[in-house]
Amino acid sequence: MRLKNKIAIITGGGRGIGRAIAMRFAEEGADIAICSRSPKELHEVAAEIEKLKRQVLVLKADVSVEEDVKKLIESTIDKFGKIDILVNNAGKCTLRSVIEMTYGEWTTMINTNLNSAFLLSKAVLPHMIERHYGKIVNISSLVGLKASALISAYSASKAGLISLTQSLAQEVGRMGIYVNAICPGCVETKMLEEVLSEGVIKMGIPDEKTFKDLLTNDTALHRLATALEIATTALFLASEESSGVTGETITVSAGQKFL
């Protein structure tokens, strides 16, 4: 087992990519702390993790709020005694042109997608530094590398997450801590379904199937990436197999081009 005796925190762990990462890590021997703002989804994931005979901690938290972040870290330490892995996965995407976007919508996406990773990394680092060991995996996005219309806030937050990854890796590498990012393309998740629904209205595309077909045809593999494929990449970065990798950004997109 590649993560035997490891403790991992996964934000946004109730569905989609976060859920897939939590399950994949548990299959490889990790005990898991998961959080999101939806307790029902978290408890469903926790039940599946427990079937694998792994321990799990469930916490409702808004990871863009500093007090919630402190409670998450403290509760994980109290239960498990340590934190080996942090996966900053919490994310939000709303399609808006710059001219129609409110400042509240802008700050919500920046807070959820970028500021949360800063808060969690800052809170967990003292524990990792003390043990001279840690793995931080940030879930960014393909649009963090190149943006397109209607996703300025999402793209800006994900680009910022890549920069945070690179800078933090340089700061803490000598302390035994690895920091890397994954850039998924479009992935078969509930978030994608929500974006498709919004996109049909915003972009004048006939229906959600047409929109999804456009995205699928934009990939080299003629399919979208899966949450399991993102989770498998996260597993590599969280394991000892990635001992020479830090400050890097790995794209997992089924060869998606840019529309």
C-alpha positions as CSV (number, residue, x, y, z in Angstrom):
1,M,0.0,0.0,0.0
2,R,1.5,3.3,-1.1
3,L,0.0,5.4,1.7
4,K,0.1,3.0,4.6
5,N,-0.1,4.8,7.9
6,K,-0.4,8.2,6.2
7,I,-3.0,10.8,7.3
8,A,-4.5,13.0,4.5
9,I,-6.8,16.0,4.6
10,I,-8.9,16.5,1.5
11,T,-11.0,19.6,1.0
12,G,-14.2,19.4,-1.1
13,G,-14.2,15.7,-0.3
14,G,-17.9,15.1,-0.7
15,R,-18.1,14.7,-4.4
16,G,-16.4,14.7,-7.8
17,I,-12.6,14.9,-7.8
18,G,-12.4,15.2,-4.0
19,R,-14.4,12.1,-3.4
20,A,-12.3,10.2,-5.9
21,I,-9.1,11.2,-4.2
22,A,-10.4,10.3,-0.8
23,M,-11.4,6.9,-1.9
24,R,-8.2,6.3,-3.8
25,F,-6.1,7.3,-0.9
26,A,-8.1,5.1,1.5
27,E,-7.6,2.2,-0.9
28,E,-3.9,2.7,-0.6
29,G,-3.9,2.7,3.2
30,A,-4.4,6.3,4.3
31,D,-6.7,7.5,7.0
32,I,-8.7,10.5,5.8
33,A,-10.1,13.8,7.0
34,I,-12.6,15.2,4.6
35,C,-14.5,18.5,4.7
36,S,-16.9,20.6,2.7
37,R,-20.0,22.7,3.2
38,S,-22.3,19.7,2.6
39,P,-22.4,17.2,5.5
40,K,-24.7,14.8,3.7
41,E,-22.3,14.1,0.9
42,L,-19.4,13.8,3.3
43,H,-21.1,11.2,5.4
44,E,-21.8,9.2,2.3
45,V,-18.1,9.2,1.4
46,A,-17.2,8.4,5.0
47,A,-19.3,5.3,4.9
48,E,-17.5,4.1,1.8
49,I,-14.1,4.8,3.4
50,E,-15.1,2.8,6.5
51,K,-15.9,-0.2,4.4
52,L,-12.2,-0.2,3.4
53,K,-11.4,-0.5,7.1
54,R,-9.8,3.0,7.2
55,Q,-10.5,5.7,9.8
56,V,-12.2,8.9,8.6
57,L,-12.9,12.3,10.1
58,V,-15.8,14.3,8.8
59,L,-16.0,18.1,9.3
60,K,-18.4,20.7,7.9
61,A,-16.1,23.6,7.1
62,D,-15.9,26.7,4.9
63,V,-12.2,26.6,4.0
64,S,-12.2,30.2,3.0
65,V,-12.8,31.1,6.7
66,E,-9.7,31.1,8.8
67,E,-11.4,29.9,12.0
68,D,-12.9,26.9,10.1
69,V,-9.5,26.1,8.7
70,K,-7.8,26.2,12.2
71,K,-10.6,23.9,13.6
72,L,-10.0,21.4,10.7
73,I,-6.3,21.2,11.3
74,E,-6.7,21.0,15.1
75,S,-9.4,18.3,14.9
76,T,-7.3,16.2,12.5
77,I,-4.3,16.4,14.8
78,D,-6.4,15.6,17.8
79,K,-7.8,12.5,16.1
80,F,-4.8,11.2,14.2
81,G,-1.8,12.8,15.9
82,K,-0.3,14.1,12.6
83,I,-0.9,15.3,9.1
84,D,1.1,13.9,6.2
85,I,-0.8,15.0,3.1
86,L,-3.0,18.0,2.3
87,V,-5.0,18.1,-0.9
88,N,-6.4,21.6,-1.6
89,N,-9.3,20.6,-3.8
90,A,-12.2,22.9,-2.8
91,G,-13.4,24.8,-5.8
92,K,-16.2,26.9,-7.3
93,C,-16.8,28.0,-10.9
94,T,-19.5,30.5,-12.0
95,L,-19.7,31.7,-15.6
96,R,-19.8,35.5,-15.8
97,S,-18.4,38.2,-18.1
98,V,-16.3,40.7,-16.3
99,I,-18.8,43.4,-17.0
100,E,-21.7,41.5,-15.4
101,M,-19.8,39.9,-12.5
102,T,-20.4,41.4,-9.1
103,Y,-17.5,41.9,-6.7
104,G,-19.1,39.4,-4.4
105,E,-19.0,36.7,-7.1
106,W,-15.4,37.5,-7.9
107,T,-14.3,37.4,-4.2
108,T,-16.2,34.2,-3.6
109,M,-14.3,32.3,-6.3
110,I,-11.0,33.8,-5.3
111,N,-11.6,32.9,-1.7
112,T,-12.8,29.4,-2.4
113,N,-10.3,28.4,-5.0
114,L,-7.1,30.3,-4.0
115,N,-7.3,31.9,-0.5
116,S,-8.4,28.6,1.0
117,A,-5.2,26.9,-0.2
118,F,-3.2,29.7,1.3
119,L,-5.0,29.4,4.7
120,L,-4.8,25.6,4.8
121,S,-1.1,25.4,3.7
122,K,-0.2,28.1,6.3
123,A,-2.0,26.2,9.0
124,V,-0.6,22.8,8.3
125,L,3.0,23.8,7.6
126,P,4.1,24.1,11.2
127,H,3.1,20.5,11.8
128,M,4.8,19.3,8.7
129,I,7.9,21.3,9.3
130,E,8.2,19.9,12.8
131,R,8.2,16.4,11.4
132,H,10.3,17.3,8.4
133,Y,7.8,15.7,6.1
134,G,4.7,16.6,4.1
135,K,3.0,16.5,0.7
136,I,0.7,19.3,-0.5
137,V,-1.3,18.7,-3.7
138,N,-3.2,21.6,-5.2
139,I,-6.0,21.0,-7.6
140,S,-5.7,23.8,-10.2
141,S,-7.1,23.7,-13.7
142,L,-6.2,23.8,-17.4
143,V,-7.7,27.3,-17.5
144,G,-5.2,28.3,-15.0
145,L,-2.7,28.0,-17.8
146,K,-4.7,29.6,-20.5
147,A,-8.1,31.4,-19.8
148,S,-11.1,31.8,-22.1
149,A,-14.2,34.0,-22.0
150,L,-16.6,34.0,-19.0
151,I,-14.3,32.4,-16.5
152,S,-12.0,35.3,-15.5
153,A,-12.3,34.8,-11.8
154,Y,-12.0,31.0,-11.9
155,S,-9.0,31.2,-14.3
156,A,-7.3,33.9,-12.1
157,S,-7.8,31.9,-9.0
158,K,-6.4,28.7,-10.6
159,A,-3.5,30.6,-12.1
160,G,-2.8,32.0,-8.7
161,L,-2.8,28.5,-7.3
162,I,-0.1,27.4,-9.7
163,S,2.0,30.4,-8.7
164,L,1.4,29.6,-5.0
165,T,2.5,26.0,-5.7
166,Q,5.7,27.1,-7.3
167,S,6.6,29.7,-4.7
168,L,5.7,27.5,-1.7
169,A,7.7,24.5,-3.1
170,Q,10.8,26.7,-3.1
171,E,10.2,27.9,0.5
172,V,9.7,24.5,2.1
173,G,11.6,22.0,0.0
174,R,14.6,22.0,2.2
175,M,12.3,21.1,5.1
176,G,11.2,17.9,3.5
177,I,7.9,19.2,2.2
178,Y,6.7,18.7,-1.4
179,V,4.2,21.0,-3.1
180,N,2.8,20.2,-6.6
181,A,-0.3,21.1,-8.6
182,I,-2.6,19.1,-10.9
183,C,-4.4,20.9,-13.8
184,P,-7.5,18.9,-14.8
185,G,-9.2,19.7,-18.0
186,C,-13.0,19.2,-18.2
187,V,-13.8,16.3,-15.9
188,E,-17.0,14.3,-15.6
189,T,-18.3,15.7,-12.3
190,K,-21.3,17.5,-10.8
191,M,-19.5,20.8,-11.2
192,L,-19.2,20.2,-14.9
193,E,-22.9,19.5,-15.1
194,E,-23.6,22.8,-13.4
195,V,-21.2,24.7,-15.7
196,L,-22.8,23.0,-18.8
197,S,-26.3,24.2,-17.7
198,E,-25.0,27.7,-17.1
199,G,-23.1,27.7,-20.4
200,V,-26.1,26.8,-22.5
201,I,-27.7,30.0,-21.3
202,K,-24.6,32.2,-21.4
203,M,-23.2,31.0,-24.7
204,G,-26.3,30.4,-26.7
205,I,-25.4,26.7,-27.2
206,P,-28.5,24.6,-28.1
207,D,-28.4,22.2,-25.2
208,E,-26.1,20.6,-22.6
209,K,-25.4,17.5,-24.8
210,T,-24.2,19.7,-27.7
211,F,-21.9,21.7,-25.3
212,K,-20.5,18.4,-23.8
213,D,-19.9,17.1,-27.3
214,L,-18.0,20.2,-28.2
215,L,-15.8,19.7,-25.2
216,T,-15.3,16.0,-25.9
217,N,-14.3,16.7,-29.5
218,D,-11.8,19.2,-28.2
219,T,-9.7,16.4,-26.7
220,A,-7.1,14.2,-28.3
221,L,-8.7,11.1,-26.8
222,H,-12.2,12.1,-27.8
223,R,-13.4,11.8,-24.2
224,L,-13.3,13.8,-21.1
225,A,-10.9,13.0,-18.2
226,T,-12.3,11.2,-15.3
227,A,-12.2,12.0,-11.5
228,L,-10.4,8.7,-11.0
229,E,-7.6,9.8,-13.4
230,I,-7.1,12.9,-11.4
231,A,-7.1,10.9,-8.2
232,T,-4.5,8.5,-9.5
233,T,-2.2,11.5,-10.3
234,A,-2.8,12.9,-6.8
235,L,-1.9,9.5,-5.4
236,F,1.4,9.6,-7.3
237,L,2.2,13.1,-5.9
238,A,1.2,12.1,-2.4
239,S,3.3,8.9,-2.4
240,E,7.0,8.2,-2.2
241,E,7.0,7.5,-5.9
242,S,7.2,11.3,-6.6
243,S,10.3,11.8,-4.4
244,G,12.0,13.9,-7.1
245,V,9.0,16.0,-8.0
246,T,8.2,19.4,-6.4
247,G,7.0,22.8,-7.7
248,E,5.6,21.1,-10.7
249,T,2.2,21.3,-12.5
250,I,0.8,18.2,-14.1
251,T,-2.0,18.5,-16.7
252,V,-4.5,15.6,-16.8
253,S,-7.0,16.5,-19.5
254,A,-7.3,13.6,-22.0
255,G,-5.3,15.9,-24.4
256,Q,-7.8,18.7,-24.2
257,K,-7.0,21.7,-26.5
258,F,-8.4,25.1,-25.9
259,L,-11.7,26.0,-27.5
